[in-house]
Amino acid sequence: MTTRCTTAACGRFVHPTEDRALSLREAALLQTFPSDYRYCGTYESMERQIGNAVPVRLARALGLVVRHLLGTPPTLPK
């Protein structure tokens, strides 16, 4: 995603079945943020936080690989 992830004219970030851009929440879910995650700031600031983020699940997977390579056993959240 990119900084302007809820602006249809700035990329391919449109709703798959409706004639509209993605909402902030939809963009956040695509970035694998939890559905109850809270953002701070203006609309533009939240859009930038979501669009520029490393997807949460990707970051976790990379962290587990690094941990494995360092020889530390992975722990899963309870």
PDB file with SEQRES, HELIX, SHEET and CRYST1 records, atoms N, CA, C and O in Angstrom:
SEQRES   1 A   78  MET THR THR ARG CYS THR THR ALA ALA CYS GLY ARG PHE          
SEQRES   2 A   78  VAL HIS PRO THR GLU ASP ARG ALA LEU SER LEU ARG GLU          
SEQRES   3 A   78  ALA ALA LEU LEU GLN THR PHE PRO SER ASP TYR ARG TYR          
SEQRES   4 A   78  CYS GLY THR TYR GLU SER MET GLU ARG GLN ILE GLY ASN          
SEQRES   5 A   78  ALA VAL PRO VAL ARG LEU ALA ARG ALA LEU GLY LEU VAL          
SEQRES   6 A   78  VAL ARG HIS LEU LEU GLY THR PRO PRO THR LEU PRO LYS          
HELIX    1 AA1 ALA A    8  CYS A   10  5                                   3    
HELIX    2 AA2 LEU A   24  LEU A   30  1                                   7    
HELIX    3 AA3 TYR A   43  GLY A   51  1                                   9    
HELIX    4 AA4 VAL A   56  LEU A   69  1                                  14    
CRYST1    1.000    1.000    1.000  90.00  90.00  90.00 P 1           1          
ATOM      1  N   MET A   1       0.843  -1.172   0.000  1.00  0.00           N  
ATOM      2  CA  MET A   1       0.000   0.000   0.000  1.00  0.00           C  
ATOM      3  C   MET A   1       0.891   1.239   0.000  1.00  0.00           C  
ATOM      4  O   MET A   1       2.111   1.147   0.141  1.00  0.00           O  
ATOM      5  N   THR A   2       0.273   2.367  -0.157  1.00  0.00           N  
ATOM      6  CA  THR A   2       1.010   3.628  -0.150  1.00  0.00           C  
ATOM      7  C   THR A   2       0.340   4.616   0.804  1.00  0.00           C  
ATOM      8  O   THR A   2      -0.717   4.340   1.371  1.00  0.00           O  
ATOM      9  N   THR A   3       0.976   5.760   0.965  1.00  0.00           N  
ATOM     10  CA  THR A   3       0.488   6.793   1.875  1.00  0.00           C  
ATOM     11  C   THR A   3      -0.969   7.165   1.623  1.00  0.00           C  
ATOM     12  O   THR A   3      -1.727   7.364   2.572  1.00  0.00           O  
ATOM     13  N   ARG A   4      -1.364   7.262   0.382  1.00  0.00           N  
ATOM     14  CA  ARG A   4      -2.742   7.687   0.063  1.00  0.00           C  
ATOM     15  C   ARG A   4      -3.595   6.486  -0.300  1.00  0.00           C  
ATOM     16  O   ARG A   4      -4.229   6.460  -1.355  1.00  0.00           O  
ATOM     17  N   CYS A   5      -3.610   5.502   0.570  1.00  0.00           N  
ATOM     18  CA  CYS A   5      -4.259   4.211   0.304  1.00  0.00           C  
ATOM     19  C   CYS A   5      -5.777   4.269   0.251  1.00  0.00           C  
ATOM     20  O   CYS A   5      -6.407   3.290  -0.150  1.00  0.00           O  
ATOM     21  N   THR A   6      -6.381   5.374   0.638  1.00  0.00           N  
ATOM     22  CA  THR A   6      -7.845   5.475   0.555  1.00  0.00           C  
ATOM     23  C   THR A   6      -8.277   6.432  -0.554  1.00  0.00           C  
ATOM     24  O   THR A   6      -9.435   6.843  -0.616  1.00  0.00           O  
ATOM     25  N   THR A   7      -7.342   6.778  -1.417  1.00  0.00           N  
ATOM     26  CA  THR A   7      -7.633   7.664  -2.538  1.00  0.00           C  
ATOM     27  C   THR A   7      -7.550   6.852  -3.817  1.00  0.00           C  
ATOM     28  O   THR A   7      -6.460   6.462  -4.234  1.00  0.00           O  
ATOM     29  N   ALA A   8      -8.678   6.594  -4.439  1.00  0.00           N  
ATOM     30  CA  ALA A   8      -8.726   5.732  -5.630  1.00  0.00           C  
ATOM     31  C   ALA A   8      -7.840   6.244  -6.762  1.00  0.00           C  
ATOM     32  O   ALA A   8      -7.287   5.445  -7.519  1.00  0.00           O  
ATOM     33  N   ALA A   9      -7.699   7.548  -6.888  1.00  0.00           N  
ATOM     34  CA  ALA A   9      -6.904   8.123  -7.972  1.00  0.00           C  
ATOM     35  C   ALA A   9      -5.401   7.926  -7.770  1.00  0.00           C  
ATOM     36  O   ALA A   9      -4.620   8.186  -8.685  1.00  0.00           O  
ATOM     37  N   CYS A  10      -4.989   7.472  -6.592  1.00  0.00           N  
ATOM     38  CA  CYS A  10      -3.559   7.339  -6.279  1.00  0.00           C  
ATOM     39  C   CYS A  10      -3.087   5.891  -6.245  1.00  0.00           C  
ATOM     40  O   CYS A  10      -2.095   5.578  -5.586  1.00  0.00           O  
ATOM     41  N   GLY A  11      -3.768   5.031  -6.926  1.00  0.00           N  
ATOM     42  CA  GLY A  11      -3.348   3.638  -6.942  1.00  0.00           C  
ATOM     43  C   GLY A  11      -4.519   2.730  -7.236  1.00  0.00           C  
ATOM     44  O   GLY A  11      -5.572   3.172  -7.695  1.00  0.00           O  
ATOM     45  N   ARG A  12      -4.323   1.474  -6.969  1.00  0.00           N  
ATOM     46  CA  ARG A  12      -5.371   0.485  -7.244  1.00  0.00           C  
ATOM     47  C   ARG A  12      -6.135   0.131  -5.989  1.00  0.00           C  
ATOM     48  O   ARG A  12      -6.576  -1.007  -5.830  1.00  0.00           O  
ATOM     49  N   PHE A  13      -6.293   1.064  -5.118  1.00  0.00           N  
ATOM     50  CA  PHE A  13      -6.914   0.803  -3.823  1.00  0.00           C  
ATOM     51  C   PHE A  13      -8.397   1.159  -3.865  1.00  0.00           C  
ATOM     52  O   PHE A  13      -8.821   2.176  -3.315  1.00  0.00           O  
ATOM     53  N   VAL A  14      -9.167   0.314  -4.519  1.00  0.00           N  
ATOM     54  CA  VAL A  14     -10.606   0.518  -4.624  1.00  0.00           C  
ATOM     55  C   VAL A  14     -11.321  -0.709  -4.088  1.00  0.00           C  
ATOM     56  O   VAL A  14     -10.769  -1.809  -4.052  1.00  0.00           O  
ATOM     57  N   HIS A  15     -12.533  -0.499  -3.683  1.00  0.00           N  
ATOM     58  CA  HIS A  15     -13.343  -1.608  -3.173  1.00  0.00           C  
ATOM     59  C   HIS A  15     -13.578  -2.601  -4.310  1.00  0.00           C  
ATOM     60  O   HIS A  15     -13.832  -2.185  -5.440  1.00  0.00           O  
ATOM     61  N   PRO A  16     -13.498  -3.906  -4.034  1.00  0.00           N  
ATOM     62  CA  PRO A  16     -13.610  -4.887  -5.119  1.00  0.00           C  
ATOM     63  C   PRO A  16     -15.006  -5.006  -5.748  1.00  0.00           C  
ATOM     64  O   PRO A  16     -15.125  -5.424  -6.900  1.00  0.00           O  
ATOM     65  N   THR A  17     -16.055  -4.645  -5.011  1.00  0.00           N  
ATOM     66  CA  THR A  17     -17.403  -4.812  -5.570  1.00  0.00           C  
ATOM     67  C   THR A  17     -18.222  -3.530  -5.595  1.00  0.00           C  
ATOM     68  O   THR A  17     -19.283  -3.498  -6.219  1.00  0.00           O  
ATOM     69  N   GLU A  18     -17.765  -2.483  -4.941  1.00  0.00           N  
ATOM     70  CA  GLU A  18     -18.494  -1.214  -4.904  1.00  0.00           C  
ATOM     71  C   GLU A  18     -17.684  -0.135  -5.599  1.00  0.00           C  
ATOM     72  O   GLU A  18     -16.456  -0.207  -5.652  1.00  0.00           O  
ATOM     73  N   ASP A  19     -18.366   0.852  -6.126  1.00  0.00           N  
ATOM     74  CA  ASP A  19     -17.716   1.942  -6.861  1.00  0.00           C  
ATOM     75  C   ASP A  19     -17.238   3.017  -5.879  1.00  0.00           C  
ATOM     76  O   ASP A  19     -17.824   4.095  -5.783  1.00  0.00           O  
ATOM     77  N   ARG A  20     -16.169   2.700  -5.158  1.00  0.00           N  
ATOM     78  CA  ARG A  20     -15.628   3.649  -4.177  1.00  0.00           C  
ATOM     79  C   ARG A  20     -14.218   3.228  -3.777  1.00  0.00           C  
ATOM     80  O   ARG A  20     -13.778   2.110  -4.043  1.00  0.00           O  
ATOM     81  N   ALA A  21     -13.530   4.160  -3.132  1.00  0.00           N  
ATOM     82  CA  ALA A  21     -12.206   3.861  -2.586  1.00  0.00           C  
ATOM     83  C   ALA A  21     -12.358   3.047  -1.303  1.00  0.00           C  
ATOM     84  O   ALA A  21     -13.462   2.899  -0.779  1.00  0.00           O  
ATOM     85  N   LEU A  22     -11.261   2.533  -0.813  1.00  0.00           N  
ATOM     86  CA  LEU A  22     -11.274   1.815   0.459  1.00  0.00           C  
ATOM     87  C   LEU A  22     -11.472   2.780   1.614  1.00  0.00           C  
ATOM     88  O   LEU A  22     -11.088   3.946   1.526  1.00  0.00           O  
ATOM     89  N   SER A  23     -12.061   2.306   2.679  1.00  0.00           N  
ATOM     90  CA  SER A  23     -12.123   3.088   3.910  1.00  0.00           C  
ATOM     91  C   SER A  23     -10.805   2.883   4.660  1.00  0.00           C  
ATOM     92  O   SER A  23     -10.029   1.984   4.337  1.00  0.00           O  
ATOM     93  N   LEU A  24     -10.566   3.722   5.657  1.00  0.00           N  
ATOM     94  CA  LEU A  24      -9.371   3.544   6.484  1.00  0.00           C  
ATOM     95  C   LEU A  24      -9.360   2.157   7.133  1.00  0.00           C  
ATOM     96  O   LEU A  24      -8.328   1.487   7.155  1.00  0.00           O  
ATOM     97  N   ARG A  25     -10.496   1.737   7.654  1.00  0.00           N  
ATOM     98  CA  ARG A  25     -10.567   0.434   8.320  1.00  0.00           C  
ATOM     99  C   ARG A  25     -10.300  -0.707   7.348  1.00  0.00           C  
ATOM    100  O   ARG A  25      -9.604  -1.663   7.689  1.00  0.00           O  
ATOM    101  N   GLU A  26     -10.852  -0.612   6.133  1.00  0.00           N  
ATOM    102  CA  GLU A  26     -10.599  -1.651   5.131  1.00  0.00           C  
ATOM    103  C   GLU A  26      -9.118  -1.717   4.763  1.00  0.00           C  
ATOM    104  O   GLU A  26      -8.549  -2.801   4.637  1.00  0.00           O  
ATOM    105  N   ALA A  27      -8.506  -0.559   4.595  1.00  0.00           N  
ATOM    106  CA  ALA A  27      -7.074  -0.532   4.288  1.00  0.00           C  
ATOM    107  C   ALA A  27      -6.267  -1.135   5.439  1.00  0.00           C  
ATOM    108  O   ALA A  27      -5.320  -1.887   5.209  1.00  0.00           O  
ATOM    109  N   ALA A  28      -6.641  -0.809   6.665  1.00  0.00           N  
ATOM    110  CA  ALA A  28      -5.940  -1.353   7.832  1.00  0.00           C  
ATOM    111  C   ALA A  28      -6.084  -2.868   7.903  1.00  0.00           C  
ATOM    112  O   ALA A  28      -5.128  -3.564   8.244  1.00  0.00           O  
ATOM    113  N   LEU A  29      -7.254  -3.379   7.589  1.00  0.00           N  
ATOM    114  CA  LEU A  29      -7.455  -4.835   7.603  1.00  0.00           C  
ATOM    115  C   LEU A  29      -6.610  -5.508   6.523  1.00  0.00           C  
ATOM    116  O   LEU A  29      -6.082  -6.598   6.741  1.00  0.00           O  
ATOM    117  N   LEU A  30      -6.479  -4.867   5.359  1.00  0.00           N  
ATOM    118  CA  LEU A  30      -5.607  -5.421   4.324  1.00  0.00           C  
ATOM    119  C   LEU A  30      -4.146  -5.445   4.780  1.00  0.00           C  
ATOM    120  O   LEU A  30      -3.374  -6.310   4.366  1.00  0.00           O  
ATOM    121  N   GLN A  31      -3.779  -4.501   5.626  1.00  0.00           N  
ATOM    122  CA  GLN A  31      -2.423  -4.458   6.178  1.00  0.00           C  
ATOM    123  C   GLN A  31      -2.300  -5.376   7.402  1.00  0.00           C  
ATOM    124  O   GLN A  31      -1.266  -5.382   8.070  1.00  0.00           O  
ATOM    125  N   THR A  32      -3.319  -6.126   7.686  1.00  0.00           N  
ATOM    126  CA  THR A  32      -3.419  -7.116   8.769  1.00  0.00           C  
ATOM    127  C   THR A  32      -3.364  -6.505  10.167  1.00  0.00           C  
ATOM    128  O   THR A  32      -2.948  -7.169  11.117  1.00  0.00           O  
ATOM    129  N   PHE A  33      -3.777  -5.252  10.300  1.00  0.00           N  
ATOM    130  CA  PHE A  33      -3.942  -4.673  11.632  1.00  0.00           C  
ATOM    131  C   PHE A  33      -5.171  -5.302  12.278  1.00  0.00           C  
ATOM    132  O   PHE A  33      -6.131  -5.629  11.580  1.00  0.00           O  
ATOM    133  N   PRO A  34      -5.158  -5.478  13.592  1.00  0.00           N  
ATOM    134  CA  PRO A  34      -6.358  -5.987  14.264  1.00  0.00           C  
ATOM    135  C   PRO A  34      -7.537  -5.030  14.037  1.00  0.00           C  
ATOM    136  O   PRO A  34      -7.341  -3.823  13.897  1.00  0.00           O  
ATOM    137  N   SER A  35      -8.739  -5.565  14.002  1.00  0.00           N  
ATOM    138  CA  SER A  35      -9.905  -4.731  13.697  1.00  0.00           C  
ATOM    139  C   SER A  35     -10.185  -3.682  14.772  1.00  0.00           C  
ATOM    140  O   SER A  35     -10.873  -2.697  14.504  1.00  0.00           O  
ATOM    141  N   ASP A  36      -9.665  -3.878  15.977  1.00  0.00           N  
ATOM    142  CA  ASP A  36      -9.888  -2.901  17.050  1.00  0.00           C  
ATOM    143  C   ASP A  36      -8.693  -1.966  17.260  1.00  0.00           C  
ATOM    144  O   ASP A  36      -8.663  -1.221  18.240  1.00  0.00           O  
ATOM    145  N   TYR A  37      -7.719  -1.995  16.364  1.00  0.00           N  
ATOM    146  CA  TYR A  37      -6.545  -1.131  16.485  1.00  0.00           C  
ATOM    147  C   TYR A  37      -6.971   0.321  16.346  1.00  0.00           C  
ATOM    148  O   TYR A  37      -7.765   0.654  15.466  1.00  0.00           O  
ATOM    149  N   ARG A  38      -6.444   1.195  17.216  1.00  0.00           N  
ATOM    150  CA  ARG A  38      -6.828   2.610  17.200  1.00  0.00           C  
ATOM    151  C   ARG A  38      -5.696   3.456  16.646  1.00  0.00           C  
ATOM    152  O   ARG A  38      -4.525   3.222  16.946  1.00  0.00           O  
ATOM    153  N   TYR A  39      -6.052   4.432  15.841  1.00  0.00           N  
ATOM    154  CA  TYR A  39      -5.093   5.345  15.227  1.00  0.00           C  
ATOM    155  C   TYR A  39      -5.293   6.728  15.806  1.00  0.00           C  
ATOM    156  O   TYR A  39      -6.372   7.054  16.300  1.00  0.00           O  
ATOM    157  N   CYS A  40      -4.256   7.538  15.747  1.00  0.00           N  
ATOM    158  CA  CYS A  40      -4.324   8.913  16.265  1.00  0.00           C  
ATOM    159  C   CYS A  40      -4.015   9.896  15.145  1.00  0.00           C  
ATOM    160  O   CYS A  40      -3.294   9.575  14.200  1.00  0.00           O  
ATOM    161  N   GLY A  41      -4.563  11.081  15.264  1.00  0.00           N  
ATOM    162  CA  GLY A  41      -4.240  12.145  14.324  1.00  0.00           C  
ATOM    163  C   GLY A  41      -5.354  12.431  13.350  1.00  0.00           C  
ATOM    164  O   GLY A  41      -6.483  11.966  13.500  1.00  0.00           O  
ATOM    165  N   THR A  42      -5.003  13.212  12.345  1.00  0.00           N  
ATOM    166  CA  THR A  42      -5.951  13.596  11.310  1.00  0.00           C  
ATOM    167  C   THR A  42      -6.201  12.420  10.365  1.00  0.00           C  
ATOM    168  O   THR A  42      -5.501  11.409  10.418  1.00  0.00           O  
ATOM    169  N   TYR A  43      -7.190  12.564   9.517  1.00  0.00           N  
ATOM    170  CA  TYR A  43      -7.477  11.532   8.523  1.00  0.00           C  
ATOM    171  C   TYR A  43      -6.224  11.240   7.686  1.00  0.00           C  
ATOM    172  O   TYR A  43      -5.867  10.083   7.466  1.00  0.00           O  
ATOM    173  N   GLU A  44      -5.567  12.306   7.225  1.00  0.00           N  
ATOM    174  CA  GLU A  44      -4.375  12.147   6.395  1.00  0.00           C  
ATOM    175  C   GLU A  44      -3.263  11.445   7.160  1.00  0.00           C  
ATOM    176  O   GLU A  44      -2.541  10.627   6.592  1.00  0.00           O  
ATOM    177  N   SER A  45      -3.121  11.756   8.440  1.00  0.00           N  
ATOM    178  CA  SER A  45      -2.109  11.106   9.272  1.00  0.00           C  
ATOM    179  C   SER A  45      -2.406   9.617   9.441  1.00  0.00           C  
ATOM    180  O   SER A  45      -1.501   8.787   9.356  1.00  0.00           O  
ATOM    181  N   MET A  46      -3.662   9.285   9.679  1.00  0.00           N  
ATOM    182  CA  MET A  46      -4.040   7.879   9.825  1.00  0.00           C  
ATOM    183  C   MET A  46      -3.841   7.126   8.511  1.00  0.00           C  
ATOM    184  O   MET A  46      -3.387   5.982   8.503  1.00  0.00           O  
ATOM    185  N   GLU A  47      -4.184   7.779   7.400  1.00  0.00           N  
ATOM    186  CA  GLU A  47      -4.007   7.172   6.082  1.00  0.00           C  
ATOM    187  C   GLU A  47      -2.521   6.872   5.839  1.00  0.00           C  
ATOM    188  O   GLU A  47      -2.175   5.821   5.299  1.00  0.00           O  
ATOM    189  N   ARG A  48      -1.660   7.793   6.237  1.00  0.00           N  
ATOM    190  CA  ARG A  48      -0.217   7.621   6.080  1.00  0.00           C  
ATOM    191  C   ARG A  48       0.302   6.498   6.982  1.00  0.00           C  
ATOM    192  O   ARG A  48       1.127   5.688   6.558  1.00  0.00           O  
ATOM    193  N   GLN A  49      -0.188   6.451   8.241  1.00  0.00           N  
ATOM    194  CA  GLN A  49       0.225   5.389   9.166  1.00  0.00           C  
ATOM    195  C   GLN A  49      -0.113   4.009   8.610  1.00  0.00           C  
ATOM    196  O   GLN A  49       0.691   3.082   8.698  1.00  0.00           O  
ATOM    197  N   ILE A  50      -1.295   3.883   8.044  1.00  0.00           N  
ATOM    198  CA  ILE A  50      -1.749   2.597   7.504  1.00  0.00           C  
ATOM    199  C   ILE A  50      -1.008   2.261   6.211  1.00  0.00           C  
ATOM    200  O   ILE A  50      -0.484   1.159   6.054  1.00  0.00           O  
ATOM    201  N   GLY A  51      -0.971   3.214   5.297  1.00  0.00           N  
ATOM    202  CA  GLY A  51      -0.365   2.957   3.990  1.00  0.00           C  
ATOM    203  C   GLY A  51       1.119   2.687   4.039  1.00  0.00           C  
ATOM    204  O   GLY A  51       1.622   1.899   3.239  1.00  0.00           O  
ATOM    205  N   ASN A  52       1.836   3.315   4.952  1.00  0.00           N  
ATOM    206  CA  ASN A  52       3.283   3.154   5.026  1.00  0.00           C  
ATOM    207  C   ASN A  52       3.722   2.014   5.949  1.00  0.00           C  
ATOM    208  O   ASN A  52       4.916   1.736   6.066  1.00  0.00           O  
ATOM    209  N   ALA A  53       2.781   1.367   6.590  1.00  0.00           N  
ATOM    210  CA  ALA A  53       3.127   0.318   7.552  1.00  0.00           C  
ATOM    211  C   ALA A  53       3.610  -0.948   6.866  1.00  0.00           C  
ATOM    212  O   ALA A  53       3.195  -1.277   5.755  1.00  0.00           O  
ATOM    213  N   VAL A  54       4.499  -1.647   7.560  1.00  0.00           N  
ATOM    214  CA  VAL A  54       4.813  -3.023   7.170  1.00  0.00           C  
ATOM    215  C   VAL A  54       3.638  -3.851   7.675  1.00  0.00           C  
ATOM    216  O   VAL A  54       3.274  -3.727   8.845  1.00  0.00           O  
ATOM    217  N   PRO A  55       3.027  -4.693   6.835  1.00  0.00           N  
ATOM    218  CA  PRO A  55       1.900  -5.485   7.314  1.00  0.00           C  
ATOM    219  C   PRO A  55       2.255  -6.243   8.590  1.00  0.00           C  
ATOM    220  O   PRO A  55       3.325  -6.843   8.693  1.00  0.00           O  
ATOM    221  N   VAL A  56       1.358  -6.207   9.543  1.00  0.00           N  
ATOM    222  CA  VAL A  56       1.606  -6.767  10.869  1.00  0.00           C  
ATOM    223  C   VAL A  56       2.025  -8.234  10.793  1.00  0.00           C  
ATOM    224  O   VAL A  56       3.006  -8.627  11.424  1.00  0.00           O  
ATOM    225  N   ARG A  57       1.308  -9.029  10.043  1.00  0.00           N  
ATOM    226  CA  ARG A  57       1.636 -10.462   9.952  1.00  0.00           C  
ATOM    227  C   ARG A  57       2.979 -10.683   9.267  1.00  0.00           C  
ATOM    228  O   ARG A  57       3.698 -11.618   9.621  1.00  0.00           O  
ATOM    229  N   LEU A  58       3.329  -9.857   8.306  1.00  0.00           N  
ATOM    230  CA  LEU A  58       4.632  -9.969   7.657  1.00  0.00           C  
ATOM    231  C   LEU A  58       5.740  -9.651   8.660  1.00  0.00           C  
ATOM    232  O   LEU A  58       6.739 -10.368   8.730  1.00  0.00           O  
ATOM    233  N   ALA A  59       5.570  -8.588   9.430  1.00  0.00           N  
ATOM    234  CA  ALA A  59       6.575  -8.221  10.427  1.00  0.00           C  
ATOM    235  C   ALA A  59       6.747  -9.338  11.453  1.00  0.00           C  
ATOM    236  O   ALA A  59       7.869  -9.649  11.852  1.00  0.00           O  
ATOM    237  N   ARG A  60       5.650  -9.934  11.875  1.00  0.00           N  
ATOM    238  CA  ARG A  60       5.725 -11.028  12.849  1.00  0.00           C  
ATOM    239  C   ARG A  60       6.455 -12.222  12.245  1.00  0.00           C  
ATOM    240  O   ARG A  60       7.311 -12.816  12.900  1.00  0.00           O  
ATOM    241  N   ALA A  61       6.129 -12.580  11.010  1.00  0.00           N  
ATOM    242  CA  ALA A  61       6.785 -13.718  10.354  1.00  0.00           C  
ATOM    243  C   ALA A  61       8.281 -13.479  10.210  1.00  0.00           C  
ATOM    244  O   ALA A  61       9.080 -14.381  10.459  1.00  0.00           O  
ATOM    245  N   LEU A  62       8.666 -12.269   9.811  1.00  0.00           N  
ATOM    246  CA  LEU A  62      10.088 -11.953   9.698  1.00  0.00           C  
ATOM    247  C   LEU A  62      10.781 -12.034  11.052  1.00  0.00           C  
ATOM    248  O   LEU A  62      11.902 -12.532  11.154  1.00  0.00           O  
ATOM    249  N   GLY A  63      10.112 -11.546  12.081  1.00  0.00           N  
ATOM    250  CA  GLY A  63      10.675 -11.616  13.428  1.00  0.00           C  
ATOM    251  C   GLY A  63      10.889 -13.052  13.882  1.00  0.00           C  
ATOM    252  O   GLY A  63      11.903 -13.359  14.508  1.00  0.00           O  
ATOM    253  N   LEU A  64       9.948 -13.931  13.576  1.00  0.00           N  
ATOM    254  CA  LEU A  64      10.087 -15.342  13.945  1.00  0.00           C  
ATOM    255  C   LEU A  64      11.244 -16.000  13.205  1.00  0.00           C  
ATOM    256  O   LEU A  64      11.960 -16.820  13.778  1.00  0.00           O  
ATOM    257  N   VAL A  65      11.432 -15.646  11.937  1.00  0.00           N  
ATOM    258  CA  VAL A  65      12.553 -16.197  11.175  1.00  0.00           C  
ATOM    259  C   VAL A  65      13.878 -15.727  11.768  1.00  0.00           C  
ATOM    260  O   VAL A  65      14.797 -16.526  11.948  1.00  0.00           O  
ATOM    261  N   VAL A  66      13.980 -14.443  12.070  1.00  0.00           N  
ATOM    262  CA  VAL A  66      15.209 -13.915  12.662  1.00  0.00           C  
ATOM    263  C   VAL A  66      15.468 -14.583  14.002  1.00  0.00           C  
ATOM    264  O   VAL A  66      16.597 -14.973  14.299  1.00  0.00           O  
ATOM    265  N   ARG A  67      14.447 -14.713  14.792  1.00  0.00           N  
ATOM    266  CA  ARG A  67      14.585 -15.375  16.091  1.00  0.00           C  
ATOM    267  C   ARG A  67      15.084 -16.805  15.921  1.00  0.00           C  
ATOM    268  O   ARG A  67      15.961 -17.247  16.663  1.00  0.00           O  
ATOM    269  N   HIS A  68      14.532 -17.530  14.950  1.00  0.00           N  
ATOM    270  CA  HIS A  68      14.958 -18.903  14.670  1.00  0.00           C  
ATOM    271  C   HIS A  68      16.426 -18.931  14.248  1.00  0.00           C  
ATOM    272  O   HIS A  68      17.198 -19.769  14.715  1.00  0.00           O  
ATOM    273  N   LEU A  69      16.804 -18.010  13.361  1.00  0.00           N  
ATOM    274  CA  LEU A  69      18.190 -17.966  12.891  1.00  0.00           C  
ATOM    275  C   LEU A  69      19.170 -17.641  14.017  1.00  0.00           C  
ATOM    276  O   LEU A  69      20.329 -18.055  13.979  1.00  0.00           O  
ATOM    277  N   LEU A  70      18.708 -16.912  14.999  1.00  0.00           N  
ATOM    278  CA  LEU A  70      19.552 -16.583  16.155  1.00  0.00           C  
ATOM    279  C   LEU A  70      19.554 -17.699  17.196  1.00  0.00           C  
ATOM    280  O   LEU A  70      20.286 -17.633  18.183  1.00  0.00           O  
ATOM    281  N   GLY A  71      18.732 -18.721  16.971  1.00  0.00           N  
ATOM    282  CA  GLY A  71      18.705 -19.857  17.866  1.00  0.00           C  
ATOM    283  C   GLY A  71      17.823 -19.697  19.078  1.00  0.00           C  
ATOM    284  O   GLY A  71      17.941 -20.474  20.026  1.00  0.00           O  
ATOM    285  N   THR A  72      16.939 -18.710  19.081  1.00  0.00           N  
ATOM    286  CA  THR A  72      16.017 -18.500  20.180  1.00  0.00           C  
ATOM    287  C   THR A  72      14.680 -19.140  19.826  1.00  0.00           C  
ATOM    288  O   THR A  72      14.128 -18.834  18.769  1.00  0.00           O  
ATOM    289  N   PRO A  73      14.143 -20.014  20.665  1.00  0.00           N  
ATOM    290  CA  PRO A  73      12.880 -20.653  20.312  1.00  0.00           C  
ATOM    291  C   PRO A  73      11.745 -19.642  20.215  1.00  0.00           C  
ATOM    292  O   PRO A  73      11.646 -18.752  21.059  1.00  0.00           O  
ATOM    293  N   PRO A  74      10.888 -19.761  19.203  1.00  0.00           N  
ATOM    294  CA  PRO A  74       9.781 -18.812  19.048  1.00  0.00           C  
ATOM    295  C   PRO A  74       8.716 -19.033  20.132  1.00  0.00           C  
ATOM    296  O   PRO A  74       8.497 -20.152  20.597  1.00  0.00           O  
ATOM    297  N   THR A  75       8.078 -17.951  20.509  1.00  0.00           N  
ATOM    298  CA  THR A  75       6.946 -18.030  21.434  1.00  0.00           C  
ATOM    299  C   THR A  75       5.730 -17.480  20.716  1.00  0.00           C  
ATOM    300  O   THR A  75       5.821 -16.488  19.993  1.00  0.00           O  
ATOM    301  N   LEU A  76       4.628 -18.107  20.912  1.00  0.00           N  
ATOM    302  CA  LEU A  76       3.380 -17.661  20.290  1.00  0.00           C  
ATOM    303  C   LEU A  76       2.531 -16.955  21.329  1.00  0.00           C  
ATOM    304  O   LEU A  76       2.551 -17.342  22.497  1.00  0.00           O  
ATOM    305  N   PRO A  77       1.782 -15.928  20.937  1.00  0.00           N  
ATOM    306  CA  PRO A  77       0.904 -15.237  21.881  1.00  0.00           C  
ATOM    307  C   PRO A  77      -0.177 -16.177  22.395  1.00  0.00           C  
ATOM    308  O   PRO A  77      -0.628 -17.076  21.684  1.00  0.00           O  
ATOM    309  N   LYS A  78      -0.581 -15.958  23.631  1.00  0.00           N  
ATOM    310  CA  LYS A  78      -1.621 -16.804  24.249  1.00  0.00           C  
ATOM    311  C   LYS A  78      -2.982 -16.242  24.005  1.00  0.00           C  
ATOM    312  O   LYS A  78      -3.976 -16.817  24.449  1.00  0.00           O  
TER     313      LYS A  78                                                      
END                                                                             
